[in-house]
Amino acid sequence: MEHIIIIGGGGAGAALAHDLTLRGFEVSLFEKGELTSGTTGRHHGLLHSGARYAVHDRAAAVECIEENHILRTIAPQALEQNDGLFVALSRDDEEYGKSLLDACRSSGIDAKRLSAAEARALEPALTPDIRGALQVSDATMDAWRLAMYFFATARRNGAALHPFCEVQGIDIRAGRVTGVEVCDYKTGKTKTVKGDMVINAAGAWAGRVAALAGIDVPIQPGPGVLVAVEGRVTNMVINRMHPAGEGDIIVPQRGLSILGTSLWLADDPEDISPPKEHVDRITALCARMVPAVGEAVVRSVWSAARPLIRDAEASSPQQISRTFECYDHKVIHDVEGIVSLLGGKATTVRAMAEKTADLICRKTGREVSCRTRTTPLIPWRSFFSDEPGDESSRSAP
Amino acid sequence: MKRKIRLKIRRHRPGSKTKPRFETFSLTIDEDSSVLDALEMILAEQDPTLMFRRSCHHSSCGTCGMIINGEERLACITRVSQFEERTITLEPLSGFPLLGDLAVDMVPFHEDIDERWDYLRDAEDLGGTKLPEGIERFERFENCIECGCCVSVCPVTGRDKPFMGPAVLAALNRELQKVEGEKIQPLLDQAGSERGERLCNRTLACSRVCPTAVYPARHIMELRVRLRGKEAGAGEEEEEEE
């Protein structure tokens, strides 16, 4: 079978390596740092029900609820499955709630209306000021362990995974990609790896990777600030019942509560230091929903760059769709053998991989259907307890 | 407020002819920054070859454990301003094979942990009077993030005795609290084996450095009580086994 080279060891690369090995392809994956050291690991840990997108981004909402159901069955130990609430604090929120309920139902998201008293019986830390709530199937994910489930399974099925190996060049001969130039930071050596197709799964770094092939892709890093505070004050995910905005989500995880988030547009996915005013604003806004988080000790502050697809039409960054696209650069740039996987989010990595692998099958003339919807993943711990195969031999032509 | 600091980092590549050495990087960074932020700044601006592990940036993944100024900590929740001195010394965790610089191979950590051990537990009671429709009980992940800090600091693991270490025993004790029937004895056998609880010398260093309040030493104590009770109360069974 064809040798597919994946650039980027985040959630998308992990899910793609899994999908392609199940379909019988030979797979090598290169990540310049540790696996999931880019956007995936910095993710706030929300497994979306899709409700956050239901009103303004139906495509993303439908993707989320489908993937939500799938991940619960294939990787249960990477999730705290406690559901989520959207809480209304104002009359405007209540108005938005009406369209939210309709939009959820038409997107296939099970949403249940709760009175303020009912919501506070579930989560007593909610402010007494809430006016009502919707219960949806949000959950908490361990962003690292979920990705490692995919990596563990892909590797057991034969994928060669290469962390700390940066792709520094993409080789093109006569309009066709032939392989990549890789620097292995573990040895300091650079080598050529030949492959039949290269997949750019570098997330917010996809622009940099595509540039190695002389291609411009419409990716826009969209960083946001996250604040982890001490203390688990709710068991359910708490969202503000309003149009996607700032400081409107609290994700409990272990003994912490993760407050999010803000959004600005950046040019460099690595120049994303959290602005102090964002931290204060997010904390204050989240404390309006759950007052205890405003008083809690801050454990960590960081930011994560969302891989947004550039959209000149969007009225604000929050309105940019969170769905994903596969770009076949043969069609757009007349370069054969390279595909970019752009956009998307942690909840939908499996679907992103399915669509990309379908495209790879079409391009290679293989008729193999996707099996990742129902194949249980192997627990992340086996990534470390498995004897890895001879990975160096796989990356040689 | 900005702060001028120096990171003194142990550099080494296994298999290379160059001996391990310390390299010092100077940088100016926001005083609220973590040691991990400082490492990422060096990676982006000074040395793209620097190796360290990182992912979540808030102490839930467990990848950025390292020895910071002589003690096992997570780089992501250690602030550069929490030390009086301006030079912060970074070394990889001990007792693990080195991948390069500050990155170690976590394979030995998982050697004695069964991948099927349950990583979820009942969530603490937050005072709610009802459960949401469709939810039987609130669950959450275990506290242990498998970072390796306790294994690195333990004075017994990695020395001459093949101690399975504090993280395995803590995970084993948590699993014991969740299983029933015939699943109990194999776990007790593992805890009571020649590589188990008996090798712990009660230094309590594991509990001191644990970044997520697992307190492995307490789990080892619970196992010890449980194993001794069994020995005292089941002499005949033991004779039968022999």
Interface residues (C-beta under 8 A of the other chain):
Chain A: G33 E34 L35 T36 S37 T40 G41 R42 G45 Q77 E80 Q81 N82 D83 K112 E118 A121 L122 E123 P124 A125 Q135 T140 D142 A143 W144 R145 F164 E166 Y185 K186 T187 G188 L226 A228 R232 V233 T234 N235 M236 P252 Q253 R254 G255 L256 I258 E270 D271 S273 K276 R299 S300 V301 W302 I378 P379 R381 S382 F384 S385
Chain B: R13 G15 S16 D30 D32 S34 D37 E40 L43 A44 P48 T49 M51 F52 R53 R54 S55 C56 H57 H58 S59 S60 C61 G62 T63 C76 I77 L99 G100 A103 M106 V107 F109 H110 E111 I113 E115 R116 D118 Y119 L120 A123 E124 L126 G127 G128 T129 K130 L131 P132 E133 G134 I135 F138 E139 R140 F141 E142 N143 I145 T212 A213
